[in-house]
Structures are given as C-alpha cells and as structure tokens.
C-alpha cells in the first residue's frame, strides 16, 4: 500500500482557502460524489474537475459532510477530538438493502430447513466454522481450510498455534451468540479476549489482560502507514466510555439519538481496533463484539453471516478504511462504507449458500425416493448417508456424528453400525486402534441402487 496522501486539517484549510473560491462550489461538491463514493483526499484530489481548485472543492465537500455529521462525544480520539460519522444517501441506500435482506421477507426455515436442529446442522455450525477459520487467517493463522474444518468437525485437539487460534475463534463466536442478551462490560471484553487468545498469543501479551505499555506500533506491509494506539493509561476510561456507548439506547425508541444498529456494531468494531487494548488479538475481539452488538439489536440473521472471508479477500481496502478515518478528522464514515459493503456481500453470500444447501437436500431426497435400501432407514441414517455420498472416503466416528446431530454417542454408534449392517459403510480401526472408523465407500451410489 502506497503512502496515503493527507490534506491539511479542516480548521487550517478554512483559514488558508479564500471563501470566494469554495462558497460557489458548495452546491457542486456534496458529502459523496455523483457515483455515491465517499472519497478521502487521497482519492478525491484526482477527481476534481479541471476548472475547480482542488483545495476549494475539498473544503466544500468537508462542509457538506459536517452539515450532516453526528459527533460521538463518548468516543474520544486524540487530544480534544471525538469521532464522528455521517450517512450520505448512498450509504443509507445500502443500509436499506441490508435491512430488506435481513428482515421478514425471507425466512431461514423456508423450504428444506424446517426445524431448529436442521438450521443448526446446515447453517450455524458450518458458518461459525467459516467465520472462525477466516477470522484466524486474518490474524496470521496458516492452517489449510480442509485441516481446520476436520479439526472442528471431529472435535480434534489443536496440533499447533494456528489450529488453536481457529478453535479459539470458533468458541469466541459461540460466546458472542450466548451473551447476546447481556450488556457490554470491560469484564466481558476481557473474557472474549481470553477466549480468542488462549495458547495463541504474540507480543508477550497475556490473554484477558490489558496492555501495560505503549510498545505497540501498527504499520502496513511496506512500513508506510504507521498507527500508534492511544496511551495505555487511557485504555480503561476509553473502554468504560465504549461500554456506555454500547449499552445506551440508540434504538428506534430513541428518536432524538437514533443510531442504526448496523452502524453502531461497526463503530464498536472500529473502536476496539483503535483503542487496541491488548498486545495481541484485538482484531478477533473486535469482530466478536461486532457480532454481539448486531445480534443484541435483534438482527438474528447475523448468527449465520460470515464477514471475515470477505474482509480477507479485500484486506487492503479494510486496512485503508482504518487509515482514512484516522487521517481525516476521525471521520468514521470511511470505515462504515467499507464494512456496510462487506456486510451486504456477506448477506447475499449467505442466501447463495442456503440455495445450494436446499438444492443439495432436494437432490438427495430425490435419490432416496429411488432407493429401496434407503426407504428402510431413519432420518439419522439418511443424514449420514447424505454426507457420505458427497464425500467418498470420508471417515465418520460416533463422537463426531453425536456432535453433528445432537445425539448421544450410543445413538450415533447405533446409526453407524446399522449402516455397516446394510453394507453402506465400511468399518475400520484408527491408527491408534482406540477408535472405530466408519468409511464412506466410493461406490455408495451403487450400493444404494441409485445407479
């Protein structure tokens, strides 16, 4: 990432730029440009019309933004400055789109997903795993997705720090869901951090403990854009204010001080990263608090939405959004645009995922209708067969099946043994000889008389 170009402070520009230059431009340059983009000076200066003065156009833009800006007095930045944000029409439009997609128009339990147990099996478990893996990869975990999924699905003990980080993030997401009806507190933030960093922490930091020095310096890959977090002695007061902000009523019931729930959750995400209360694990903790906040506001669908994969795909834009906010009067709108765009794509991705799962379900049920063998089996047997058909050679264990389907190990073992009796799974011993494995044969479709 190249060095970010930064304009002079707005207060200084007002003194330096002749009003006769910027006043005629007030109606021409709004908070966002004609394409709805909220541009930082780094990008804005190249898009000013040739006949207009660059700085005058920028002053006109800044005035337009400040006219609709909302100051967040509880969230202090540097010196006497506080963070602020605004919602131009283009951002408001995206929020409306997300609200429609996550509202009552389409329910998760449409079609194939008819029970809470099925929703858990197809969605929560898989997508929390997805979020755990990609959130960890954002922080440097190097384990492959296949290995990570196997570890989570089979409840295996992590073999290295990367796997431990992924397991921690999986437990972190579950904790955010579990605590969604509770208020934010410093103790809760510390608890989340402790879960996120258990046996997977760098910088000589301690899980669940606030940093005690100012040794943290954050820069991009090229060392060009450097950020120094606030002084460590201010962390507790900043977190106290952040908790007060998080727990304040900004809902539709508060018409004077309403903050859209998605905007509020994104602000909390940013502020944890900005305050940087810990020596390591701030990003993982910040994203967990985002989920806690959005779920607490009643956006139940976000229990199934994974944002980290999309952040990872455009990590440069994510990092740049932080820098833009920190270098332009602490205007959070840059980060809001980045994350709202990510969230919109993540929700669309969720529905694509649901459609694929439903199609798989319908195709499987069609196969089952044609199989005289399968008609004699129970739902639990069919669920195992569905996975076996999709993954020839897959190993099943009673412990893993019990976790997947929410049954006892004895019940799971009975399902698996029944399928062995029907010649639909192949029994084997693990290398240690302590666990019975049940293998999906490559010719399972033939055994089910589907071919």
SULSULJO-V279634 format. One record per pair of residues at least 24 apart in sequence whose C-alpha atoms are under 7 Angstrom apart, sorted by the first residue. I is the first residue (numbers start at 0). J is the second residue. Records with the same first field share a line. If there is no record, write none. Layout:
# SULSULJO-V279634
I=J + J
This chain:
# SULSULJO-V279634
0=221
1=223
2=223 + 224
3=41
4=40 + 41
5=40 + 41 + 326
6=40
16=55
20=55
21=55 + 56 + 58 + 59
24=56 + 59
25=59
28=56 + 59 + 60
29=60 + 63
30=60 + 63 + 64 + 87
31=87
35=89
37=333
39=323
73=240 + 244
74=240 + 241
82=329 + 330 + 331
83=329 + 330 + 331
84=330 + 331 + 332
85=332
90=336
93=339
97=343
101=300
111=357 + 360
120=403 + 404
122=303
123=302 + 303
126=303 + 304 + 305
127=169 + 172
128=169
129=305
130=305 + 306 + 307
131=165 + 168 + 169
132=165
133=307 + 308
134=283 + 307
135=164 + 165 + 168
137=311
140=164
152=399
153=399
154=399
160=199
163=198 + 199
164=195 + 196 + 199
167=194 + 195 + 196 + 197
168=195
171=195 + 287
172=287
175=287 + 290 + 291
176=291
179=291 + 294 + 295
180=295
182=246
183=242 + 245 + 246
184=242
185=238 + 239
191=284
192=280 + 284
195=280 + 283 + 284
196=280
200=279 + 280
201=279
202=278 + 279
204=278 + 279
208=277
209=276 + 277
210=276 + 277 + 278
215=278
228=273 + 274 + 275
229=274
234=274 + 276
260=293 + 296
261=293
262=335
264=289 + 292 + 293
265=289 + 335 + 338
304=345 + 346 + 349
305=345
306=341 + 342 + 345
309=341
310=341
366=449
369=449
370=447 + 448 + 449
372=447
373=447
379=414
380=414
387=439
388=443 + 444
391=439 + 440 + 441
392=438 + 439 + 440 + 441
393=438 + 439
394=436 + 437 + 438 + 439
395=436 + 437 + 438
396=435 + 436 + 437
